Amino acid sequence: MREQLESMKKDAEAAIRSASDLDALKEIRVKYLGKKGEITSVLRGMKDLPPAERPVIGGLANEIRASLEEWIGDKEQELDQERLKHRLASETIDVTLPGKPKPLGGLHPLNAVIERIEDIFIGMGFEVAEGPEVETDYYNFEALNLPKDHPARDMQDSFYITPEILLRTQTSPVQVRSMEAREGRVPVKIICPGKVYRRDDDDATHSHQFTQVEGLVVDRGIAMSELHGTLLSFAEQMFGRKLESRLRPSYFPFTEPSVEMDISCVQCGGKGCRMCKQTGWIEILGAGMVHPRVLERGGYDSERYTGFAFGMGPERIALLKYGIDDIRHFYTNDLRFLRQFQSV
């Protein structure tokens, strides 16, 4: 049995040395050291040996088992190192290769126009105010001189959530909220950009969701001439100084008197073209002196204070500024359209 163990040790050593991978090494471990392995078989046969030989053979078998476990462990480390070396060689990264370029986005043209409007008015001393898009009927209509039975409500077909809560149809509610927050302090000089919602059929010039920028100034002695000067300064900075402007009488429930502002057509310079319908003029916004009732609702004494307000649609400003013919281009996320404005 001693000769059998020595031969087994020699064969196992040769097999371990020649093992080419971890799977082969695992098979060798099972063959010699497993529960049904060759060393275990030898140890089970020790019952047939004379009692005097059993300790000697048992000790030799244990020595061989320890030697095999050591050799297998060493070989396993060697194969691990070779595998790691091969993996590092196959996964080597050439850091000198040029990187893959990734396309860069740009500012959306509508956002660019809104930011430009904000910059212009901030430069004139205005602050930017915000308010909720889900609004109460009071702030959206009643506080703006539009009681529940007012016919002008029909001008704005609204998305109602409950009889008293709706998606705001204009950013004017922010004006009333801002006046209330100031508790009668002057001056008030704010613009209110944001999304608004109306039940319109989407077409080239209308959308059920769009944006507005409203402005409000309240102080002592505010006059229509200051409104005109403010709006003219805005138009010149937005479209360029080579334009003319005019104010036309109009009607809005929350201003009195009310006007609409036209500028000379940005495409034909006032000569008359398809864009301006041969009139030479294009409307860009509505405005007027704040109605006394709106001032009172905001907490201001209409006998002591006056103010003006204006409102414009950034979509319309963008259509005119960039020569776009369809408002739906702003919302369809067509990359062919958006890429034209990456430098805006």
C-alpha positions in Angstrom: 0.0 0.0 0.0 3.0 2.3 0.6 4.0 1.8 -3.0 0.5 2.6 -4.1 0.5 5.9 -2.2 3.9 6.9 -3.5 2.8 6.2 -7.1 -0.4 8.1 -6.6 1.6 11.1 -5.2 3.9 11.0 -8.2 1.0 10.8 -10.7 -1.0 13.6 -8.9 2.1 15.9 -8.9 2.6 15.5 -12.6 -1.1 16.1 -13.3 -1.1 19.3 -11.1 1.9 20.7 -12.9 0.4 20.0 -16.4 -3.0 21.5 -15.5 -3.8 24.2 -18.0 -6.8 25.9 -16.4 -8.8 26.0 -13.2 -11.4 23.5 -14.5 -8.7 20.9 -15.0 -7.3 21.6 -11.6 -10.8 21.2 -10.0 -11.0 17.7 -11.7 -7.6 16.7 -10.2 -8.8 17.9 -6.7 -11.9 15.7 -6.9 -10.0 12.8 -8.3 -7.5 12.6 -5.5 -9.0 14.5 -2.6 -12.7 14.1 -3.0 -15.0 12.0 -0.9 -14.7 9.2 -3.5 -11.1 10.1 -4.4 -8.1 7.8 -4.5 -6.7 8.8 -1.1 -10.0 8.2 0.5 -10.2 4.8 -1.1 -6.8 3.9 0.3 -7.7 5.1 3.8 -10.9 3.0 3.7 -8.8 -0.1 2.9 -6.6 0.3 6.0 -9.0 -1.9 7.9 -7.4 -4.9 6.1 -3.9 -4.0 7.2 -2.1 -5.4 10.3 -2.7 -3.1 13.3 1.0 -2.2 13.4 1.0 -0.9 9.8 -2.1 1.2 10.1 -0.5 4.3 11.8 2.3 4.3 9.3 0.1 4.1 6.3 -2.4 6.6 7.8 0.4 9.1 8.5 1.8 8.7 5.0 -1.6 9.2 3.5 -2.2 12.4 5.5 1.2 13.8 4.4 0.4 13.1 0.8 -3.0 14.7 1.2 -1.4 17.9 2.7 1.2 17.9 -0.1 -1.5 17.7 -2.8 -3.6 20.5 -1.2 -0.5 22.7 -1.1 0.5 22.0 -4.7 -3.1 22.5 -5.9 -3.2 25.8 -4.0 0.0 27.0 -5.5 -1.1 26.0 -9.0 -4.4 27.8 -8.5 -2.6 31.0 -7.7 -0.4 30.6 -10.7 -3.3 30.1 -13.0 -5.1 33.1 -11.5 -2.1 35.3 -12.2 -1.9 34.0 -15.8 -5.6 34.6 -16.3 -5.3 38.1 -14.9 -2.3 38.9 -17.0 -4.1 37.6 -20.2 -7.2 39.7 -19.3 -5.2 42.9 -18.7 -3.5 42.3 -22.1 -6.7 41.8 -23.9 -8.5 44.7 -22.3 -5.8 47.2 -22.7 -7.1 50.7 -23.5 -5.2 52.8 -26.0 -5.4 56.2 -24.3 -4.0 57.9 -27.4 -7.2 57.1 -29.4 -9.4 60.1 -30.0 -12.7 60.2 -28.0 -16.1 59.7 -29.5 -17.7 63.1 -30.0 -21.1 63.5 -28.3 -23.7 65.9 -29.8 -24.3 69.0 -27.7 -27.7 70.5 -27.1 -28.7 74.1 -27.3 -31.1 76.4 -25.6 -34.6 75.9 -26.9 -35.6 79.0 -29.0 -38.6 79.6 -26.8 -36.5 79.6 -23.6 -34.0 81.8 -25.3 -36.7 84.4 -26.0 -38.0 84.2 -22.5 -34.6 84.7 -21.0 -34.0 87.6 -23.4 -37.2 89.2 -22.3 -36.3 88.7 -18.6 -32.8 90.2 -19.2 -34.3 93.3 -20.9 -36.8 94.0 -18.1 -34.3 93.2 -15.3 -32.0 95.8 -17.0 -34.9 98.3 -16.5 -35.2 97.5 -12.8 -37.9 94.8 -12.9 -38.0 91.8 -10.7 -39.1 88.3 -11.8 -42.1 86.9 -9.9 -43.7 83.5 -10.1 -47.0 82.0 -9.1 -49.0 78.7 -9.2 -50.2 77.2 -12.5 -53.2 75.7 -10.7 -55.0 78.8 -9.7 -58.3 79.8 -7.9 -61.1 81.4 -9.8 -60.7 84.5 -7.5 -57.1 85.3 -8.5 -57.5 84.2 -12.2 -60.7 86.2 -12.8 -62.5 88.0 -9.9 -59.4 89.9 -8.5 -58.8 91.0 -12.1 -62.2 92.7 -12.4 -63.8 89.7 -14.0 -66.8 88.6 -11.8 -68.5 85.3 -12.5 -71.1 86.8 -14.8 -68.7 89.0 -16.7 -69.0 88.4 -20.5 -65.2 88.8 -21.0 -64.8 85.4 -19.4 -66.0 83.9 -22.7 -62.8 85.2 -24.3 -60.8 82.6 -22.3 -62.2 79.0 -22.5 -60.7 77.5 -19.4 -59.7 74.1 -18.0 -61.6 73.9 -14.7 -60.7 71.3 -12.1 -63.5 72.2 -9.7 -65.9 75.2 -9.9 -63.4 77.3 -8.0 -60.0 75.8 -9.2 -58.6 75.9 -12.7 -55.4 75.9 -14.7 -54.6 79.6 -15.0 -55.5 81.2 -18.3 -53.0 84.0 -17.9 -50.1 85.0 -15.7 -52.0 88.1 -14.4 -52.9 86.4 -11.1 -49.2 86.7 -10.2 -49.6 90.5 -10.3 -52.4 90.4 -7.7 -50.5 88.0 -5.5 -47.4 90.1 -5.7 -49.4 93.3 -4.7 -50.9 91.5 -1.8 -47.5 90.2 -0.7 -46.1 93.8 -0.6 -48.9 95.0 1.6 -49.2 98.4 0.1 -45.5 99.1 -0.2 -44.2 100.8 -3.4 -42.8 100.6 -5.9 -44.0 97.4 -7.5 -42.1 96.6 -10.6 -42.3 93.0 -11.7 -42.6 90.7 -14.7 -44.3 87.3 -14.5 -43.2 84.7 -17.0 -44.9 81.3 -17.0 -47.1 78.7 -18.7 -50.8 79.2 -19.2 -53.6 77.0 -20.4 -56.7 77.6 -22.6 -59.1 75.3 -24.4 -57.9 76.1 -27.9 -57.6 73.9 -30.9 -53.9 73.5 -31.8 -53.0 75.0 -35.1 -50.3 77.1 -36.7 -51.0 80.1 -34.4 -52.8 78.6 -31.3 -52.0 76.0 -28.6 -53.9 74.7 -25.6 -50.7 75.3 -23.6 -48.4 78.3 -24.2 -46.4 80.9 -22.3 -46.9 84.5 -21.3 -44.9 87.3 -19.8 -46.9 89.9 -17.9 -45.5 93.1 -16.4 -46.7 95.4 -13.6 -45.6 98.7 -12.3 -47.4 100.5 -9.4 -46.2 103.7 -7.7 -47.3 107.3 -7.3 -47.7 109.3 -10.5 -47.3 106.5 -13.0 -48.6 107.7 -16.4 -49.3 106.3 -19.8 -46.2 108.0 -21.2 -44.1 105.8 -18.9 -45.8 102.7 -20.2 -45.2 103.7 -23.8 -41.5 104.5 -23.0 -41.0 101.1 -21.3 -42.6 99.2 -24.1 -40.7 101.1 -26.8 -37.4 100.4 -25.0 -38.3 96.7 -24.9 -39.2 96.5 -28.6 -36.0 98.2 -29.7 -33.9 95.9 -27.6 -35.7 92.8 -28.8 -36.1 93.6 -32.5 -33.6 96.3 -33.2 -33.8 100.1 -33.2 -34.8 100.5 -36.8 -38.5 100.2 -36.1 -41.6 102.3 -35.4 -44.2 101.6 -32.8 -47.8 102.7 -32.1 -50.4 102.2 -29.4 -54.0 101.4 -30.5 -57.0 101.7 -28.2 -58.3 98.3 -27.1 -60.2 96.6 -24.2 -59.0 94.5 -21.3 -61.1 94.1 -18.1 -58.1 94.7 -15.8 -56.8 97.9 -17.4 -58.4 101.3 -18.2 -57.5 102.7 -20.6 -56.3 99.7 -22.6 -54.1 99.6 -25.6 -52.4 97.2 -28.0 -48.8 97.8 -29.2 -47.9 97.4 -32.8 -44.4 97.6 -34.3 -43.4 98.1 -37.9 -43.2 94.8 -39.7 -39.9 93.1 -39.0 -39.9 91.4 -42.4 -40.7 94.3 -44.7 -39.8 97.3 -42.6 -43.4 98.7 -42.8 -43.8 98.5 -46.5 -46.4 95.8 -46.5 -46.0 92.1 -47.0 -47.7 88.8 -46.4 -46.6 88.6 -42.8 -48.2 92.0 -41.8 -51.2 91.5 -44.2 -50.0 94.5 -46.3 -50.6 96.9 -43.3 -46.9 97.4 -42.4 -47.8 96.8 -38.7 -47.6 93.8 -36.4 -49.2 93.5 -33.0 -46.8 92.3 -30.3 -48.6 92.8 -26.9 -51.5 94.3 -25.0 -51.2 96.8 -22.1 -52.9 99.6 -20.2 -53.2 101.5 -17.0 -54.2 99.2 -14.1 -57.9 99.4 -13.4 -58.6 101.0 -10.0 -60.6 97.9 -8.9 -57.6 95.7 -9.5 -55.4 98.1 -7.4 -57.9 97.9 -4.6 -58.0 94.1 -4.7 -54.3 94.1 -4.5 -54.3 96.3 -1.3 -53.5 99.7 -2.9 -55.4 102.9 -2.6 -56.4 103.8 -6.1 -56.6 107.5 -5.1 -53.0 107.6 -4.2 -51.4 105.1 -6.6 -51.5 104.3 -10.2 -49.8 101.7 -12.4 -49.5 100.1 -15.7 -49.5 96.5 -16.9 -48.7 94.7 -20.1 -48.7 91.1 -21.4 -47.1 89.4 -24.3 -46.7 85.9 -25.7 -43.1 84.7 -26.1 -44.2 82.3 -28.8 -45.4 85.3 -30.9 -42.2 87.2 -30.2 -40.2 84.2 -31.3 -42.2 83.7 -34.4 -41.5 87.3 -35.4 -37.9 87.4 -34.3 -36.8 84.1 -36.1 -39.3 84.1 -39.0 -41.1 80.9 -37.9 -44.4 80.2 -39.5 -45.9 77.6 -37.2 -46.2 77.7 -33.3 -46.3 73.9 -33.3 -42.6 73.7 -34.1 -41.9 74.8 -30.5 -43.5 71.7 -29.1 -42.9 68.8 -31.5 -39.2 68.3 -30.5 -38.1 68.0 -34.1 -34.3 68.0 -34.0 -34.1 69.4 -37.6 -35.9 72.5 -36.3 -34.1 72.7 -32.9 -30.6 72.4 -34.4 -31.0 75.7 -36.2 -31.0 77.5 -32.8 -28.0 75.9 -31.1 -26.1 79.2 -31.3 -29.1 81.3 -30.1 
